[in-house]
Amino acid sequence: MSVWDDLVGQDRVQEQLGAAAQDADALVTAISAGERVPPGSRMTHAWLFTGPPGSGRSTAARAFAAALQCTSPDRALGGAPGCGFCDGCHTSLVGTHADVDMVRTDLLSIGVKETRELVRRAQLSPAVGRWQVIILEDADRLTEGAGNVLLKAVEEPAPRTVWLLCAPSLEDVLPTIRSRCRHLTLRTPPVDAVADVLIRRDGIDPERAASAARATQGHIGRARRLATDEKARARRAAVLKLPLRVDDIGGCLKAAQELVDTAADDAKQVSEEVDVKETEDMKAALGAVAGGRMPRGTAGVMKELEDKQKRRKTRTQRDSLDLALTDLTGFYRDVLALQLGSQIALSNVDVRDALDRIARSSTPERTLRRIEAVIACRRALDRNVAPLLAVEAMTMALRAG
């Protein structure tokens, strides 16, 4: 098993990263031996991975990090870095390598303070590995100020530091940063490839794996969740019933309220699982006395934690709504395919009766307007419009067609 096994349907990207890892290995070997650095190296200090959600951006970055830290003795015999078995590969993949930092955020943005800490770590020499690797999974969430802080580190990197940035598209990253990175574009994996990895790696029943891969249109993470989580399947089923419930204004408003309430419940569940333990750990670290009273001077720290938890809850609710809207877009995409007589495979064959009913009762033009209404709702949520107002406007537009 190599480090690339989880990189589904990305043969071209894997080839480029494998070649760069070989050059990086030769580079470190030459430096360690005091030899001349080989010319024409395909290795560089900053990489930008872009691709649609579910394409495996962070998986590619993590696999590349593991290949850079590979210590397999086979390398000396001409073997490619990234064996998947050595200590360097294993610890990089599971997130315990001392010189591989996997940075992700469950907040709405990454600020200046967090980015400065990353830049500080990037200046350190590798402690035990061959490279200091920093994987920034949500580079698109950098604020403008944080992006300017990161720019300096990318412009003047430490000798053996590698930045691996992940974002949905080039436009989501500051031009000054992306111009200093080597860019790799990942594609949406084929449905069959996603189903295969669910069967092979997660032991999921072939029929359920195929259904989940088809329903999520190649999104690996969502497919795994849909195949393994009964609650996720129930939420998706409820969302796919929404197009049949917007025949009148009352139905529109009720459906919108239920969609927002479901997202709020998801956020509340995550908060209950994480916030209580996080708060108790913080109180213990600050030396809370019996009875829960906090020492003087700690109110600001607790307020900062509460603000962080509130932002995380907001993002969780927004992500849950966005997932529902993505499923809704897929529903109308299937409706449009039926109306146009397209031969493409349907994503939501499990609700074929509903698809046929909507397709017969409307026109392709109305379906396109409905898809535009869903997209407009997603954009409104990105602009911090109140969720209920945005979703109500969408359901009314779905009714009007």
N, C-alpha and C positions, 0 to 999 in steps of 0.2 A: 504493500500500500504506500503510494507516494503522497507527497503533500498536495498534489494537484487533483486527487481523486474526487474531492468535493466541488471542484470547479466545473460546473455542469454546462456543456454545450459551448465552451469558449476555447476552441482549439487554437485559434490564431493568437489570442491573448496568452494562452499557456506557452505557446512556442516562443513568443517574445520575452516573457518573463523568465523562462528556462534559460534562454541564451544570455540574458542579463545576469542571472544568478551565476552562470558559469564564468562570465567575465569578472564578476565581483569576487568570486573565489580566487581566480588567478591574480586579481589585483591585490587582495589581502596577503596571499602567499608571497607575492613578489615584494611587498612592503616589509613583511616579517623577515624575509631573507636578505633584505637590503639590496635587492635587485632593481633593475630599471622597470618602471611601470609599463606593461604592454600597451602599445598604441592602438587606437581605434576601438576602445572599450565601449560596449553597449550598456554599461552600467552608468547611472547618474544618481545624483543626490536627492532628487525630488521627482515624485511620480503623482499623476492625477488620474484616478480611475473614475470613469463616468459610465452611466448606463441607467436604464429604467429601473424602478423599484423591483426587487426580486431577482435581478440579473446576477447578483453575486459579487458586488463591488468589494465589500469587506472580506468576503471569502477569498477573493483573488489577492487582496492585500495581505491577509494573514498567511496564505500559502507562500507568497513571495518572501515575506519576513522569515518564515521557517526555512525556506531554501537558502536565504542569506546566512542563517545561523547554523546550517547543516554541518555536522562534524563527522559524517560517515567516512570511514577509512577507504571506502570505494572511490572516493574522489581522486585519490592519488593514483588510482589505476584507470582513470578516465571516466569514472562514473559521474553522472549528472548530480549536482546538489539537489537536495529535497527528497531524501530517501523515505522520510516519514517514520523511521524507527529510532534514529539516534536521539540522544538527549536534547540536542539543539532543536531538532524538528519537533519532537514531542512537546517540550515545554513551550515552544512558540505557539503551537496549535491550541494547546489547552489554556494559554494565557498566564503561565507562571514563569516565563523566561525573564531574567533580571534586566535584559537589554531590549525587550520588546514591550512598548507601551501601547495598549489598545485604548484609545480615547473615544468614548461615545457619550452623548448627553441625553437625558430624559427630560430636559428643559426646552424652552422655546428657542433659546439661542446660547451661543458660547461667547462669553464676555472677555474683556481685556485681562482681568485678573487671572482667569484660568489659562489664557493663552500665554501670558508671561511665565507662568509656572512650566508650561510645556517647553517654551524657548529656553528656559534655564536648564531643564533636563537635557535638552538637545545639545548643549555645550559640553556635556560630560563625555568622557571616553568610555568605550564599552567596558563593563565590569568583568564579565565572564565570556561574552560572545565575540563574534567577529565584527559585528556592526551594532551601533545604537540605532534602533528602528522605532519610529513613532508613527503609529497608524491613527489618523484623524478621520474617524468614520463619518462624521457629520460636518464636513468642511463647508457645506452650504449654509450652516447655521451660525457661522462666524459673523459677529457684528462688524461694521465697517472699521471701528477702532481695533478690534481683535485681529482683523485681517491685516491691518497696517503693522501690528506688532509681529505677526507671523512673517510678513514680507521680509523683514530684516534678517530673520533666521534663514529663510530660503535663499536670500541673496548671498549671504555669507555663511555657509554651513560649516560645521565642524568637520574635520577630515574624514571621520568614519561614522557620520550620522546620515541616516536616510529618512526622508519624509515621505509617507504614503498617504495621500489625501483622497477621500472618496466623496463624490457629489453626484446628483442626478444628471447634471449637464454642465458644459463649460460655462454657460451664462450664470450659473449659481456661484461661481468663484470669481473673486476680483481679477480683472484683466492682468494686473501687475503680478499676481501670484501664478496664474495659469500659464503666463508666458515664460515662466522660469521652471516649469514642470514638463516632464515627458508625459504625453497624454495617451491613455489607452481607453478605448471604447468597448464596453461589453454589450452584448445583445440579450434580448429576452430568450431564455433557454427553450428549446423545443419541448412540447408537452410530454412526448414519449421519454425524453431524457430525464425530466423531472420525476415522472412516475417511476422510472427505473431506479433512481437514487433513493426514493422513498421506500421502495421494496428492498433494495440491497442494503442500505445503511440503517433504516429504521424498522425493518421487519414488518412493514404494513401490508395488509392484504392487497393483492394486485388489483382487484376490482375497485376497492376504495382508493388506492393510490392513483389509479387512472382517473377516477372521478374527481378527486381533489385537484390533480394537476390540470385537468381540463377546465374546472370551474374557476381556478385562479389564473388561468391564461399564462402559465409558465412561471408564476411567482413562487420561488422555492420555499421561502419562509411561511407564506400564507398557506401554501399547499400542505406543508407538514402540520401546521396548526389545525387546518380544516380536517385533516385525516385523523388526528389524534384527540381532538377536543370536541366533545359532544355539544358543549355550550356554543362553541363557534359555529357549528353546523346549524344549531337552532336559531342563532342570530341571523345567519345568512338566509335561512328559509323565511324568516319574518320580513327581511328587507325585500326579498323577491316577490312577496305578496303585495307590496306597496302599490305597484302600478294598477292593481285591480281594485284599489280602495280609494281612488281619487275621482270618483264619478260625481261627487257633489262637494260643496264648500266644507260642510261639516266633516266629511271623510278626509279631506285634505288637511284640515287643521288637526284632527285627531291623529292621523298618520305622522304628521310632523312632530307633534308632541311626544308620541311614543318613540320615534327615532332618536330625538334628543334625550329623552329620559333613559333610554337604553345606553347611550354613550355616557351619560352622567353616572349610571350605575357601574359601568365598567371602570370609570375613573375612581369612583368611591371604593370599589373592590381593591384596586391596586393600592390606593392610599391606606386602606385598612391593613393590608399585608405589609406595607413598607414603612409608613409614617410612624406607627406606634413604636416599633423596634428602634427606628432611627432616632426618635425623640428620647426614648429611654437610654439608649447608648450615649447620646450627647449629654444628658443630665448626669449620668454616671461619670463620664469623662470630666465634666466640670465640677464634680464633687458635691452633688445635691445631698442635702442632709435628710435625716428621717422626717417624714411628713411631706416630702416633695419640695421643700423650700430650697430655692437656688441661692448660691453665694452672691454677694454683691459684685456688680460689674459684669455679670453674665447675661443680663437681659438683652443686650444687643446681639449676642451670639445666637440666643434662642429665637429672636425676631428674624434674624437672617435665615435660620433653618426653616421657620414657618413660611417665609416668603418663597424659599426654594421649593418647599412642598406644595405650595399653592400653584406655582408655575408648572410644576410637574403634573399636577392634577389637570390643569388647563390643557397641557399638551396631550395627555392621555385621552381626554374627552375629544379633543380635536382629531387625534389619530383614529379613534374609534368611529367618529362620524365620517372621516375621509374613507375609511375602509368600507363602510356601508355605501357611500356614494360611488366608490369604485365598482362594487357589486351591481349597483343600479345601472351604471354605465354599460357594464357587460350585458345586462339583461336587454337594454334597448339596442345594443349592437347586434345581438342575436335576432331581435325583432326586425331590424333593418335588413339583415341577411336573408331572412325568410321573405320579406316583401320584395326584395330585388332578385330573388331566385338564385342567390349565390350558393356555390358549392362548398364554401368554407365550413369547417367543423364548428358546430355550436358549442358554446361553453356551458350552457345551462340546460342540458338535455333533461335533467331531472324535473324541470318545470315546463316541459314542452307544451302542455295544454294551455298554460297561461301565455306562453309566447305566441302560439297560434291564435289565441283569442284577441290579443292586442294587435297582432299583425293584420288580422281580418278587419278589425274595427277602425283602422287608421290608415294613413298613407305614409310613404317614405319621407315626404316633406315634414309631416307632423312628428315623425320619429326623430328626425334630425334636430328639430326644434327642442324636443324633449332632452336629447343628449346635450344640447347647448345649455339648457336650463340646469342640468346637473353640474356641468363644468362651471357655469356661472356661480353656483352655490359653493363649490370648492374654492373658487377665487375669493368670494365674499368672506368665507371663513378664514382664509389666509390674511385678509385685511382686518381681522378682528371684529367683523360684524357679529352681533349677538346671534348665537347658534339658532335659537328658535325662530328669529326673524328671517334668517337666511334660508332655513329649511322650509318654513311656511311659504316663502316666496317661490321656492322650487316646486313644492307640491301643487301650488296654484297654477304654475306654468305647465306642469305635467298634465293637469286637468284640461287646460286650454289647448295644449298641443300647438 
